[in-house]
Amino acid sequence: MKFLSNLRNRLRARLLKNNRGQGATEYILLVAVVVAVVMMFKGQIQSKLKSTVGTIEGQIDQVTSP
């Protein structure tokens, strides 16, 4: 019985120390969250970008017009 307890404790310690795939998983989850947020606010982002680009175009026209 002591042997199984020791084996279980060693296996648990090894599994807790194994962090090799952790970084990739965190990056994948982060990208998934960013994509979800962008999809939720897609319309608002598009309208804000269009108004900003329009403002910049107007300012460029003012500077370049003779």
matplotlib code that plots the C-alpha trace (Angstrom):
import matplotlib.pyplot as plt

x = [0.0, 2.9, 4.3, 1.1, 0.9, 4.5, 3.9, 0.8, 2.7, 5.6, 3.2, 1.3, 4.5, 5.7, 2.4, 2.4, 5.9, 5.2, 4.5, 5.7, 2.5, 1.2, 2.6, 1.0, -2.3, -2.3, -1.6, -4.3, -6.8, -5.7, -6.2, -9.6, -10.7, -9.5, -11.3, -14.5, -14.3, -13.7, -16.6, -18.9, -18.0, -17.5, -20.1, -18.8, -15.2, -16.1, -18.1, -15.3, -12.7, -14.8, -15.3, -11.6, -10.5, -13.0, -11.6, -8.0, -9.1, -10.6, -7.5, -5.3, -7.5, -7.2, -3.4, -3.0, -5.6, -4.1]
y = [0.0, 2.3, 1.7, 2.8, 5.9, 6.8, 6.1, 8.3, 11.2, 11.0, 11.0, 13.9, 15.9, 15.2, 16.3, 19.5, 20.4, 19.8, 23.2, 22.7, 23.3, 26.0, 29.0, 28.0, 27.3, 30.8, 32.5, 30.5, 31.5, 35.1, 35.2, 33.5, 36.2, 39.0, 37.6, 37.2, 40.8, 42.1, 40.1, 41.5, 45.1, 44.8, 47.4, 50.0, 49.4, 49.8, 53.0, 54.5, 53.6, 55.1, 58.4, 58.6, 57.9, 60.5, 63.1, 62.3, 62.5, 65.9, 67.2, 65.9, 67.7, 70.9, 70.7, 69.7, 72.0, 75.0]
z = [0.0, 0.8, -2.7, -4.4, -2.3, -3.1, -6.8, -6.8, -5.1, -7.5, -10.5, -9.1, -8.5, -12.1, -13.6, -11.6, -12.7, -16.4, -17.9, -21.5, -23.3, -21.0, -22.9, -26.2, -24.6, -23.0, -26.3, -28.0, -25.3, -25.5, -29.3, -28.9, -26.4, -28.7, -31.7, -29.6, -28.4, -32.0, -33.3, -30.5, -31.3, -35.0, -36.0, -33.5, -34.6, -38.2, -37.7, -35.6, -38.2, -41.0, -39.1, -38.2, -41.8, -43.0, -40.7, -41.8, -45.5, -44.8, -43.1, -45.9, -48.5, -46.5, -46.5, -50.1, -51.7, -53.4]

ax = plt.figure().add_subplot(projection="3d")
ax.plot(x, y, z, "-o")
ax.set_aspect("equal")
plt.show()
